[in-house]
């Protein structure tokens, strides 16, 4: 069962990373097109700024979830690293609970309200006329991934498997590194 969950998490993470790679590539192309139309063709494209901004929202939120899942997010772990291993476990558990609660209430529930109210109000983007609810959908999706990653880390912490102090990535491989 644990292996299936691990494979599912890896597949979801790889899928999310693939979406991020495509979104960043599209964002770069859109921005380059905007620059070309403005300075080379002297006829600025109206849609490029809006598309780039919307993609940036998705990239930032989904990228934060991936960074959290990989334990590569920004953290203040100087003081936690000074604690004994038992206290580090407690501090890590407290942080995971706080992050999970924020992601569940602020991002999933709050994001759901934001998306549903925006869709109900029929708010559209100014240039493309796209529903703003679709842009805001990145908030609850990112929150869902953060909750899942938090739950996985909490399960590992409680079972005693793969525990490491905050900021200690000595046993981890970086993306793309050989085993």
N, C-alpha and C positions, 0 to 999 in steps of 0.2 A: 504494500500500500504506500509506504513512504517513498519507494522508488518511482511509483506512478505519479505521485504528487510532485516529486523533484523533476521528473521529465516534463510534466505539465507546466511547471514554473519555468523551466528552461525554454520550452517552446514558446510560452507567452512572452518571456523576456526577449528572446530572439526575434519574435514577431514585432514586438514593440520597438526594438532597435532597428529593424528593417524599415518600419514606418518612419522612424526618426531620420534615418539616412536619406530616404526618399524625400521627406519634407524639407530637410536642409538643402539637398541638391536642387529641388524645385525652387526653394526660396532664393538661392544664389542665382539661378537662371533668371528668375523674375526680376531681381534687383539689377542684374546686368542688363536685362532688356530695358528696364526703366532708365538706366544711365545712358544706354545707346540712344533711346528715343529722345531723351532730353538734350544731350550734348552733341550727338552726331547727326540725327535727323531733324533736330530742332522742332520736334513735335512731340512733347511729352505724353507718354501713355498715361491715361487716367486711372487704370485699374491696378497698376503694379504696386503702388504703395499700400493699397488696401489688402491685396493678396499677401504681400510680404508681412504685413502687420498681423494678419490672421494666422499665417503659418508660424510666425514667431511665438504667438500665444501657445499654439499646440506644441511646438518644439520645446519651449521653456517648461511647460507643465509636465509633458510626458518625459522629457529629459530629467526632470527632478525626480520622477518616480523611478526611472532606471538607475539614476545615481544613488538613490536611497536603497534600492534593491541590491546594488553592488557594494554598498557601504563606501561609496566614493563621494558622498555628500559632505558639505561643510559641517564640521562639528567642533564643539569646544570640549576637547577631551583632555586637556592638560591636567586639570585637577583630578579627573576620574582615573587617569593613569597613575597618579600618586597613591591611590587607595590600594588596600590589599585585595586579592582576587574575589573574596566573598562580597566585599562592598562594591567592587566593580560590577559584579553580577546584579546586585540590587539596583545600582544606578542605571545600568543598561536596561533592566526590566522597567524601571520607572520611566525612562525616556521612551521606550517602546510603547508603553501604555499611553503616555501623553501624545505621542505622534499618532498612534492609532485612533485615539479619541478625536484629535483635531481633524485627521483625514476623514473619519467617519461622519462627524457632525458638520464640520466646516466645508469640507470639499464634496463629500458624497451627498449629504442631505442638503446643505446650502447650495451646492452646485445644481442639484436636481431642482430646487426651487427657482434658482436663477434661470435655468434652461426652460423649465415649464412656463414660468411667468413671461419670459421673453418671447417664447413661441406663442403663448396665448395673446400677448399684446401685438403680435405680428410685426415686431421690430425688425427692420431690414438694414443691411449695410448700405451706406450711401451710394456707392458707385455700382456695385454688382447686383444689388437688390437681393442678396442672399439673406436667409433668415439668421439673425444674430444668435439664436438659440443653438445653432450648429457650431458656431464659433465657441460659445461658452461650454459646449459639451466636453471640452478638454478638461474642465475642472472636475466633474464627477468621475470621469474615466481615470484620470491621474490619481484621484483619491482612492478609487477602488484598488488600483495596483499598489498604492502605498499601504493600504490596510492589509492586503494579501501578503506583502513582503514583511510587514510588522508581525503578522500572525505566524508566519514561517520562522522568523527570527526568535519570537517568543517561545515557540515550540522547541526550537533547537536549544535555547537557553534553559528551559525547564527540564529538558531531557539530558542536558549536559553534553550534547554533541555539538561540535564545531563552535564552542564558545571562544571568543577572543575579546580582549579588552577593547574599548572604543579607541579607534585610531591605530590598532595593531593589525596591520595587513600583511605581516611577515609570512603567514602561511598561505596567503591567497595568490593566485596567479592573476596577472593583469590581462585584460582583453587582448587576445592576439599572441600572448606568450606561449611558448612551448611548455609542455608539462615537465 
